[in-house]
Amino acid sequence: MLTSLYAAPRITPRFWPVVLRNLLVWKKLAVPSVVGNIAEPLITLVAFGYGLGALIGQIGGRPYIEYLASGSVTVSAVLAATFEALYSAYSRMQVQKTWESILNAPVELDDIVFAEMLWAALKALFSVSAILVVIFLLGISRAPSMLLALPVLGLVGVTFASLALVFNALAKGYDFFTYYFTLVITPMTFLSGVYFPMEQMPGWLQTIGSVLPLKAAVDLVRPLVLGETPTDVVQPLLVLSGYAAVGYYLALVLTRRRFFR
Amino acid sequence: MTEPLLRVVQLTKAFGASKVVDALSFEIHAGECLGVIGPNGAGKTTTIRMCLGLAEPDTGRITAFGLDIPAQVRTAKERIGVVTQADSLDPDFTCAENLRVYGSYFGLPAATIEARIPKLLEFAALQAKAGVKPGELSGGMKRRLSLGRALINDPDLLVLDEPTTGLDPQARHLMWERLQNLLQQGKAILLTTHFMDEAERLCDRLIVLDHGRKIAEGKPRELIAEHLESDVVEVYGDGAAAAGTTHARLAERVEASGETVFFYVREAKPLLDALAADHSVRYLHRPANLEDLFLKLTGRQIRGDA
């Protein structure tokens, strides 16, 4: 039935065929996609890790490439989920009218939004798995706790997919997404200790950083990738889940408004 | 009379101050094709969206198969097939995959879907195109694939929003033939169209919408007989405007549109004799048709919002 704009999500098992539909399209393009997923981080890690790392030396008592690799894998989850939930979801929603055709079957908008969120998170997992393999093969880290980073990176995917779907629901065209990348995602990577530590930044910037979901993600993922114990587990998980919950609900309300207004 | 497949009662929907659908009621029974015609902006697509639970009526009641829309639309949609105005085929999938994936949204067992795919491809005259993506299909093929896709759940009611817009005559005729075939199988069709020949050919009954209101309803031939004189004489040429005045008394009604004058007559002979003597005009005598009715009821002027 038509739910009110602000109703709680009504998700039924029919969301699953929508996830499978996206998976089926991805499988057709999987080879170039996987090659890109491995080649891109491989090149970045080698170039910056060894090139820049030789100048920087150590950060926090560890080689720069370890610092960079563990930050990059987190950003990769963010970018993969964000791209999928912005550009790809928008193509399906607006350009190809895929959502419209699905809505004419017994599948509801709540199912579709949930499926898109979950699918974008899955894409993030595919992407980070490839990078973790690269990190393992290059010997940057061989810590078994890398496997524990995977579920955390899945949550990072959920969080950033949800946030991106908010902007997807508001978009009037692809151009709109440039703002999101330039004004939200890019500054966030510089305030979250991805490529360099936050300690030398002014205090107020550190304060902003401390409430960002990417900072919470890095705080969890970096130690797990490098075989250390995170200093705090509960707070970063709460931050990520909080952004995910608020983002997902907001995305749902705005998407309902877009379709049923 | 049996319970209708779709019943719409006193449906009203406003966007802001303008009523898009205004106190609209109609029914569709099994095996029947109901045509909805009206100028752009008359409320056709909004009505369809409400029947599919995609927009909420302000007031009024919709039931499909006895189920309340939108409350039970999910169950109702198991028995409805939809072809939308714009193509929404999946460009990344082949024809067969389009059907297979769409079937999955209905929760149909894989074996059922696989059994239906070759039949639907044959129905859409696309057997040879099973492995081809929609980007390589002609407009007519795409529309037929869309129709095939709408049949994947073997629906009892088909909702077709301008299914032949943009098709060439061959493709339209093939589409009509397929739709007639479906009606013979006992399926009901709700059809919107701008083609009056299509409406006349396919529809058992028509409703004419204008500004969201139903301004006429009935069988195509009966509507024409009820609202129009039996014959129309179209007059063109330099003397057309003058002829419109001189011969006005020989017709029940005279209308001018651009360079053409339309005489609506019950008995054409006296007018035709008079025109035959007038060498400044050319003329065409024909029976009144649905297009004449449409123009009489909704006017000849182009709409500002169209």
Interface residues (C-beta under 8 A of the other chain):
Chain A: M1 L2 P13 R14 P17 V18 L20 R21 L24 V25 K28 Q96 K97 T98 E100 S101 I102 L103 N104 A105 P106 V107 E108 F259 F260
Chain B: L52 G53 L54 A55 E56 P70 A71 Q72 V73 R74 T75 K77 E78 I80 V82 T84 A86 D87 S88 L89 D90 P91 D92 F93 E97 V101 Y102 S104 Y105 F106 G107 R149 A150 N153
